[in-house]
Amino acid sequence: MSDSTLLFSLDGGVATITFNRPQVFNSVNKEVALALQERLRECQRNPEVRAVLLTGTGRAFCAGQDLAEITGPDAPEVADIVEKHYNPIVELIRALDKPVLAAVNGVAAGAGANLALACDVVVAKESASFIQAFSKIGLIPDSGGTFFLPRLIGMQRASALMMTGDKVSATEAQQMGMIYKVFADDAFEQEALSLAKRLAAMPTKGLAYTKQLLNGTFGNDLTQQLRAEGDYQLRAGSTTDYREGVAAFLEKRQPTFTGR
């Protein structure tokens, strides 16, 4: 794979992964999908990575699947691409025991929108937008869209957006609870990176336990979730970060967390 189509950097505990095919609105082809999978695995393995920032170059965050790859007599089946390219990415994001921040810098369409929604925290540039574009070409929302979107904004809104393919502005997305925050265009990169650095400096082992609890919450009843909280609280209370947090509070100083 050409390193230029998916950029990667690690600085201050933040691993930044950047879609870099601006000429096709950062649409995803096989090489980008497989490279993103490997980068996410690398982030999981590398203890120096404390948080992941996923973003794009140019006018788009990610326009979803590169349609040029699925046309022609020898093109792969769409279902095969979803199974081999996108589903593993979503599963890796949700399993990663570090916070993943999607910084949506422009259009997020189709699978690109749903990859963003699979992340732990989603922020967007004020001029960005989200489109469930699948219905416009006769497909169904994939990449976890039918799982995440109804849970974020409710069944009625999710159904309408998926069926109509209407564009949602970043401000509208924030208002309906689809994303966390919107930043002004001229401050977006600085604000998104600042948030990623803030997450990286936090007790990331505890954040990982929080993420695992959230992954299971919709499949549990109240009693099951309370028991799970007790189990994970026991684990969190055994971490070095918990001891550091308590000590820093008592000593009236800023804590220094290590993710252990």
C-alpha positions as a printed Julia matrix, in Angstrom:
260×3 Matrix{Float64}:
   0.0    0.0     0.0
   1.14   3.53   -0.67
   1.82   5.19    2.67
   0.39   8.43    1.29
  -3.23   7.2     1.15
  -3.5    6.69    4.92
  -1.28   8.91    7.03
  -0.12   7.93   10.51
   1.71   9.78   13.23
   2.28   9.36   16.96
   2.94  12.35   19.18
   2.36  12.85   22.89
   0.43   9.61   23.22
  -1.98  10.52   20.41
  -1.94   8.34   17.3
  -3.39  10.31   14.4
  -4.76   8.31   11.47
  -5.7   10.41    8.46
  -7.61   9.42    5.34
  -5.6   10.98    2.52
  -7.33  10.52   -0.81
  -8.76  14.04   -1.12
  -9.15  13.77   -4.89
 -11.92  11.18   -4.3
 -13.21  12.68   -1.04
 -11.23  10.13    0.98
 -13.33   7.24   -0.26
 -12.11   3.85    0.88
 -10.7    1.14   -1.35
  -9.23  -2.22   -0.41
  -5.74  -0.97    0.36
  -7.0    1.83    2.6
  -9.4   -0.48    4.45
  -6.75  -3.1     5.13
  -4.2   -0.44    6.1
  -6.66   1.1     8.55
  -7.27  -2.31   10.1
  -3.54  -2.8    10.59
  -3.05   0.69   12.03
  -5.8    0.06   14.57
  -4.17  -3.23   15.55
  -0.86  -1.41   15.89
  -2.5    1.16   18.16
  -3.81  -1.66   20.33
  -0.37  -3.28   20.59
   1.67  -0.14   21.18
   1.69   0.98   24.84
   2.86   4.43   23.76
  -0.54   5.02   22.12
  -2.92   6.45   24.71
  -5.64   7.77   22.35
  -6.46   7.6    18.64
  -7.55  10.52   16.46
  -9.23   9.59   13.15
  -9.64  12.37   10.59
  -9.31  13.23    6.89
  -7.61  15.67    4.54
  -9.27  18.13    2.22
 -13.02  18.72    2.04
 -14.13  15.3     3.26
 -13.7   13.1     6.29
 -14.6   10.0     4.3
 -17.12   9.49    1.5
 -17.45   5.77    2.16
 -16.74   3.09   -0.39
 -14.86   3.98   -3.56
 -17.51   3.0    -6.11
 -14.9    2.6    -8.83
 -13.73  -0.52   -7.01
 -17.12  -2.24   -7.15
 -17.98  -1.69  -10.79
 -16.97  -3.76  -13.79
 -17.17  -7.47  -14.62
 -14.52  -8.56  -12.09
 -15.68  -6.37   -9.24
 -16.12  -8.01   -5.83
 -19.55  -8.38   -4.26
 -20.56  -5.48   -2.05
 -21.35  -7.9     0.78
 -17.81  -9.32    0.62
 -16.33  -5.83    0.86
 -18.49  -5.02    3.88
 -17.52  -8.27    5.61
 -13.79  -8.08    4.89
 -13.12  -4.35    4.86
 -15.6   -2.42    7.0
 -16.88  -4.8     9.66
 -13.36  -5.53   10.96
 -12.68  -1.78   11.24
 -15.82  -1.22   13.31
 -15.02  -4.18   15.54
 -11.43  -3.01   16.03
 -12.6    0.49   17.0
 -15.04  -0.87   19.55
 -12.54  -3.4    20.96
  -9.62  -0.95   21.17
  -8.9   -0.39   24.86
  -8.03   3.25   24.26
 -10.36   6.14   23.42
 -10.95   6.76   19.7
 -11.89  10.29   18.66
 -13.36  10.95   15.22
 -12.56  14.49   14.06
 -14.94  14.97   11.14
 -13.35  17.69    9.03
 -15.81  17.62    6.12
 -18.37  15.39    4.45
 -18.9   12.03    6.14
 -21.05   9.92    3.84
 -22.21   6.32    3.74
 -19.76   4.01    5.45
 -17.61   7.05    6.19
 -20.35   8.48    8.4
 -20.85   5.17   10.17
 -17.16   4.64   10.82
 -17.18   8.02   12.57
 -20.24   7.08   14.64
 -18.52   3.89   15.78
 -15.88   5.97   17.56
 -16.06   6.82   21.25
 -16.25  10.57   20.77
 -17.2   12.42   17.58
 -16.48  16.1    16.96
 -17.01  17.97   13.72
 -16.0   21.09   11.89
 -18.89  23.55   11.66
 -18.97  23.2     7.86
 -18.97  19.38    7.98
 -22.0   17.21    7.23
 -23.26  13.66    7.61
 -25.16  11.69    4.97
 -26.6    8.17    5.12
 -26.13   7.96    1.35
 -26.87   4.26    0.87
 -30.49   4.64   -0.24
 -29.4    6.85   -3.11
 -27.79   3.85   -4.83
 -30.19   1.15   -3.65
 -28.14  -0.21   -0.75
 -28.77  -0.56    2.96
 -26.76   1.22    5.68
 -23.81  -0.92    6.75
 -20.65  -0.54    8.85
 -22.75  -0.6    12.0
 -25.03   2.24   10.93
 -28.25   0.42   11.77
 -26.77  -0.38   15.2
 -25.27   2.95   16.25
 -27.53   5.6    14.7
 -30.86   4.5    16.28
 -29.12   4.3    19.66
 -27.73   7.8    19.24
 -30.74   9.7    17.87
 -33.75   7.38   18.19
 -35.52   5.08   15.78
 -37.7    7.68   14.05
 -34.91  10.06   13.11
 -32.54   7.24   12.18
 -35.16   5.64    9.95
 -35.92   8.92    8.2
 -32.28   9.82    7.61
 -31.45   6.36    6.29
 -34.43   6.21    3.94
 -34.29   9.78    2.61
 -30.51  10.17    2.51
 -30.95  13.76    3.73
 -27.81  15.71    4.55
 -27.36  16.64    8.21
 -25.21  19.63    9.09
 -22.72  19.38   11.93
 -24.82  21.74   14.04
 -27.95  19.65   13.45
 -25.99  16.48   14.26
 -24.93  17.95   17.59
 -28.45  19.13   18.39
 -29.94  15.66   17.81
 -27.22  13.9    19.84
 -25.48  12.26   16.9
 -22.12  13.84   17.79
 -20.48  15.4    20.84
 -19.33  18.87   19.76
 -18.95  21.24   16.83
 -15.91  23.48   16.48
 -15.53  26.57   14.32
 -13.69  25.84   11.09
 -10.68  28.01   11.9
 -10.21  26.39   15.33
 -11.17  22.84   14.43
  -7.79  21.14   14.11
  -6.44  22.75   17.28
  -9.57  21.94   19.29
  -9.77  18.34   18.07
  -6.1   17.69   18.83
  -6.45  19.35   22.23
  -9.32  17.01   23.08
  -7.35  13.98   21.89
  -4.37  15.02   24.04
  -6.71  15.49   27.0
  -8.05  11.96   26.58
  -4.51  10.59   26.2
  -3.52  12.18   29.51
  -6.42  10.62   31.4
  -6.49   7.24   33.21
  -6.92   5.28   30.0
  -7.28   1.9    31.7
 -10.4    3.23   33.4
 -11.59   4.71   30.1
 -11.15   1.27   28.5
 -13.31  -0.29   31.23
 -15.94   2.4    30.66
 -15.88   1.6    26.94
 -16.38  -2.12   27.6
 -19.34  -1.36   29.86
 -20.9    0.84   27.19
 -20.37  -1.9    24.59
 -22.49  -4.24   26.69
 -25.11  -1.89   28.06
 -27.79  -2.4    25.4
 -27.6   -6.18   25.73
 -27.93  -6.2    29.52
 -30.83  -5.65   31.84
 -30.35  -3.37   34.85
 -29.24  -6.13   37.2
 -26.7   -7.45   34.72
 -25.33  -3.96   34.1
 -25.04  -3.24   37.83
 -23.09  -6.45   38.29
 -20.84  -5.57   35.36
 -20.23  -2.12   36.86
 -19.22  -3.77   40.13
 -16.82  -6.09   38.35
 -15.17  -3.31   36.36
 -15.07  -0.98   39.36
 -13.11  -3.65   41.2
 -10.66  -3.76   38.3
 -10.43   0.02   38.1
  -9.78   0.24   41.83
  -6.77  -2.03   41.39
  -5.02   0.21   38.85
  -2.0    2.41   39.42
  -3.98   5.3    37.95
  -6.64   4.99   40.66
  -4.01   5.18   43.38
  -2.38   8.15   41.64
  -5.73   9.92   41.24
  -6.57   9.58   44.94
  -3.09  10.62   46.01
  -3.15  13.67   43.75
  -6.56  14.69   45.1
  -5.4   14.44   48.72
  -2.14  16.25   47.95
  -3.97  18.96   45.99
  -1.91  18.5    42.81
  -2.51  17.48   39.22
  -2.36  13.7    38.73
   0.04  12.03   36.33
  -1.69   9.03   34.78
   0.15   6.27   32.97
  -2.64   4.0    31.71
  -1.74   1.24   34.15
